[in-house]
C-alpha cells in the first residue's frame, strides 16, 4: 500500500521534497488511512504534515467523540492537529443550500485557511476509487459533459488525492493489517444523501449483478474522459489561435471575439462546442453557467440570417454578422481588454471575475512567475520595462518604497539592477518580476475583477538562475 501510494504520488507530482501538507481527517477509515500513509512517507519526502478535523456541529456527542479521536491519533503519530468548529446547519439555512453542500463548502474553507497558515501547503483529501465511481455516475445522471464524466483529478490546483488509486477494500485491509482503529460516521448510512444512495444501493447492485469489477471499469472510463477533455480543449485553443478574431476599442468600452461561419461549420460538432466554450472563456474568463443549451444556441446562428442574436449569461451577446459568428460584451461587463494593456512576448494576461474563485472557495496561489492583481485598481496603461527614476511600490502599511531602496536592501548586485523587468502603471510598480508585488494591487474581499499576469520566468530578466544572490529575500517579501 505504501509503495503503491508513493508511486502514485510521484507519477502525478503531488508532493516534492520538503512539501507542507494539510490532511483532511474526519476519523473515518479513508482519512485515517490517508494520514497514516502520509506519516509513513514523511521521511522519504521530508514532509511537514498537519491534520485538520472539521466539526460540523451536526451529530452531538458522536461528533465530539470523533474530534477527540482525531486529536489522540494525531498525537500518537506526532502530527499537529487542528480542530475547526463550524455550524453547517446555520450556514445551509443562510445560503439556501443543502446541509450536505454546506458541510462540503465549510470543509474546504477551513482546509484552505489551514493550508495558507502553514505557508502554501498542499491539501490532501482521502477520495478513493469508489468515491470516484460515485462522482462519475452522479455527474452522468445529472447530464454532465466530458469534464464531469472525468470525475475527480488526482491533482487539482493545491488539492491532492493520494488514495485515488485504491479501492475501499484495500484501505480497510491495510488498516486491519496495521491494527489501526477508525470511527464510523452515522450519516454515511443516511439515505437522504444522493451519494449514499449511489454508494449503498446502485454500486453494490451493479457489482453483484452486472460486473464485479464495475468500480474499476468506471474509474478507467473516467480517466479516458479526462484525456478526451484535455484533447478537445487543446484542439479548440489551437484552432482559435489560427482562426479566431479579437476586436475592441482603445478605451475598452467593448470587446468582441469572432470566428467565421465557414471555419466553425467545417469542424466536427463536438469540436464546434469546444470552440464556443473557448470563446466564452476568453471573453469572460470563465465557462461557468454556460450550458449545452447556450452552446447549441450559438452554433444555431450558423443557420440564421445576418443580424440574428441572443443573450448569454454575464450579458454576453452572441450574433451573426454576414459570414462571422461574434460574441460581444459591453462596457458594464468588461472595463478594458487586458491584451491592450500589456504587449510583451514573454508575458500573457487574462481577466476573470473574482466571483469565480469565491464560488469555488479557492485561494490566490503563491507562484513566483504568475501573479494576480485587482483589475479595477488599474486606471492607466501597463508596461513591462526596466527601472526608471521615481519607480516605487506600496507596502502593507500603505507607505511607499522606491525600487532603488528595495534593490539595495535586498543586496541585488548593481550589475543586475538594470536588467530586471518591472510591471508598472506609470511609476507605480505592480510587480518586480521574480520578486514581490505592490500591496496596493493585491486581491481583497472587495475585488470584482482579477487580472492574471504570467511570464516564462526565464534567465534573461530576473529568472531564478540569473539572480541566486537575492532570490530567497525576494520570495520572503512577496509572501
Secondary structure, DSSP 8 states (H G I E B T S, - for coil): -HHHHHHHHHHTT---TT-EEEEE--SSHHHHHHHHHHHHTHHHHT-EEEEEEEE-S-STHHHHHHHHHHHHHHHHTT-EEEEEE--HHHHHHHHT--HHHHHHHHHHHHHHHHHHHTTS-EEE----HHHHHHHHHHHHHTT--HHHHT---SEETTEE-TTTT--HHHHHHHHHHTT------GGGG-TTSHHHHIIIIIHHHHHHHT-TTHHHHHHHHHHHHHHHHHHHHHHHHHHHHHH-EEEE-TT-S-EEEEEEHHHHHTS-HHHHHHHHHHHHHHHHS--TT--HHHHHHHHHGGGS-TT-EEE-GGG-EEEEETTEEEEEE-TTT-S--HHHH---TTEEEEEEETHHHHHHT------SSEEEEEGGG--S-EEEE---TT-EEE-TTS-EEEHHHHHHHTT--HHHHTT--EEEETTEEEEETTS-B-GGGS--TT--EEEEEEE---SSSS-GGG-TTTHHHHHHHH-
